[in-house]
Amino acid sequence: MTNSIMTQAVGEFIGTLILVLLGDGVVAGVSLNKSKAKDAGWIAIALGWGLAVTLGVYAASFLGPAHLNPAVTVGFAVIGQFPWSGVLPFIIAQMLGAFIGAVLVWLHYYPHWAATQDEAAILGTFATGPAIRSPLANLFSEFLGTIMLVFVLLAFTKGKWTAGLNPMGVGALITAIGFSLGGTTGYAINPARDLGPRIAHAVLPIANKGGSDWGYSWVPVIGPLLGGIVGAWLFTLI
């Protein structure tokens, strides 16, 4: 029997919390001073995020579809693969999970914020930012990355493999996007993953933090939402 939308939303909360805790956690480990993982680099971040998504999907999938991403939820709804009645509860749960996951990262690395003077590095442990600030180019990066994400996720639903392996495929997909397309914007490809932690950065008393870069914040929200819709639509064409 299919779980109710609210039960599935609980899964979205749990899975997105884990995704952000482990994903932002690896960025914090690589970026913050006196961390044993300091300067481990982009490979560690991309692999860490891939594993974070894999484990988040596994943790949520017994309760529901484990979207963990408003762009996935909206994209699937647009093509009739998910009921519109569940969109708002899912997005609220995803945002709350992302926010709480970011709070836990702050608590876990608590002494390291005071040891880190780089405001950009501190913000980067919570939210994404562009390597070169060019709004249209940055928007396209997020748009294209999310097209790839949603298109391939839909392909997975039609694939002939054991369902229990699906989260591993999702993690491999996130890792590939990170390696190949992530260097321009940090590949949010997920509005909740960026906005929830950005809000946490804004409201938490983090030592040495600067601004939360709200002028850029629309890019990792609008780009992924548009990319999710187009990726889903493109899949329906085949």
N, C-alpha and C positions, 0 to 999 in steps of 0.2 A: 504494500500500500504506500502511495506517495505521501511524504510528510507534508503538513500544512505549510503555507507560505511563511508564517511566523516562525515555525520550527526551522525551516530552511534559512530564514534570515538569521537565526541564532548561529547556524553554521557559517554564514557569511561573516558574522562578527568574529567568531573564533578564528576562522581561516585567515581573514585579513589582519587580525591582530598578530598572528604568528608570522605571516608574510612580512609585516613591517618590523616587528621585533627582530627577526633574524636578518632581514634585508638591510634595514637602517643600522642594525647592529654591526654588520660587517663593514659598512662605510665608516661608522664611528671607530671601529677597531683599527682601520687603515689610516684614518685621518687625525685622530686625537693624539696629543703628546703623551708620552710615557705609556702608551698602549704597547703590548708585546707584538701586536700586528702592525705597528706603525710603518707606513711606507711599503706595505706589501703589494700595493699597486692595483691596476685595473683588472688584471686577471683574477685576483682574489675577489674583487668586488663583483665581477660578472658571474663567476662561479658561485659565490655566496648568494647572490640574488636568485640564481637559477635553483639552487637547493632550497632557499627560503620559500619560493613559490611552490616547488614540489611538495614540501612538507605542509604548507598551508592548505593546498588542495587535498592532500591525504586527510588532514585533520578535519576538513569541512565536508568531505564527500559523503560521509555516512548520514549526514543530515539533509543534504540537498545537492544542487548542481555544482557548487563550489566555483562560482564566477570570480569572486574576490575583486571585482573591478567593474565600476559603473559602465565603462565603455563596452565591456562584454555583455553586461545585462541589457543595456539599451540596444546594442547591435542585434542580439538574439531576439529581443522583443519586436524589433522592426520587421524581421522576416518571419515572425510567428513561431519562433522556437522557444519563446518564454512568454507567459501572460503579462500583459501590461499592469494588471492589478498587483503584481509582485515587484514592479520596478522601484517604486518609492521605498517600500520596506527594505529591499535589498540595498539600495544606495545609502539609506540611513545607517543600516547595520555595517556596511563596508566603511563608511566614514568614521563611525564610532570605533570600530575595530582598529582602523589606521591610527586614530588619535591616541587610543590607549596603548597601542604598540609603541608609538613614539614616546609616550610618557615613560614606559618601562625602559626604553633605551636610555633616556635621560637619567633615570634612577640607577641603572646598571653601571653606567660610566660616570657616576656623579663626581668623583674627585678629578676626573680628566678634563672637565670643562674649565675649571680654574687653572689648569696647567697648560691650556691651549689659548694662545693670543689671537689666532687667525679667525676673524669673524666669518669669512667666507667658508672656511673649512667646517666651522660649527654649523652654519646654516646647511651646508652640503650633506651633513649627516641626517638631516631631516627632510629636505626638499631638493628638487633638482634645479639646475641652472645651466645656462648656455655656455659653451666654450667660447663662442663668438656671439655677442648679442646682436641678433638680426631677427626681429620678430617674425617676419614672413618665412625666413629660412628655418627658424626654430619651430614654427608652427608646422611646416611641412615635415620636418624630422619626426615630430610626435605623431603627425597624421599618417605618414608612411609606416612607421614602426607599428602602429596600432592596426593598420590594414593587415600587415603581415600576421600579427598576433591573432586577430579574430578570424581571418580567412583560414589559417592553419588549424585553429581550435575547432572550427566547423568541420574541417577535413577529418580531424581526429574522431568526431562523432560518427563518421561514416566508415572509419577504418576497420580492418579485420584483424584486430589484436585484442588480447585479454584486457578487459576493462580496468583491472588493477594496475596495469602498466601505463594507463593514460596520464596520471600525474607526472610520471617520469618523462613522458613526451612533452608535457607542458613545460617542465623545468628545462629540458634541452632547448625548447623553442625560446624561452626567455634568455637563456645563456647565449644562444646564437644571435638574437637581436641585440643583446648587450655588446657582444664582441664586434658585430658588423655595423650596427646602426647607432649604438649608444654613445659614441664619442662626441657627438655634436651637442646633445642636450642632457645627457645622463639618463636618457630613455625612461621617463615616467611611464608612458603608455598606459596610464591608469590614473584617473582623476583623484580617487580616494588615496592612493599611495602617496601622492604629492600634497594634496590640499589638507588632509587630516594631520599629517606631521607638520606642515607649515603653520597651521593654527596652533599646534602644540608648541612650536618654536616661539610663536608670538606671545603666548600667554604664560609659559613656564618661566620661572626665575633662573634662567640658565646663565652661569657665570660667563662673562666676556662676549655675550652674544651681541650682534648688531641688529640691523633691520631684517625683516622677513621677506623683502623683495616682492612686495605685493604688485608692483608694476609688471612683473613677469608672470605672476601666478596664474593668469588666464590661459597662458600658452599650454601648460600641461593639463589643463581641464578641457578646453575647447578642441585642441588638436586630437587627443585620444577619443573624445566623443564622436567627432566627425569621422575619424578613422575607423572606429568601431562600426558605425553605420555603413560606410562605404565598403569595408571589408566583408561584412555580412551580405550586402547587396551583390557584390562581385561573386561571392560564392554561389548565390542563387542562380547566377547566369549560367553556371555549368551543371 
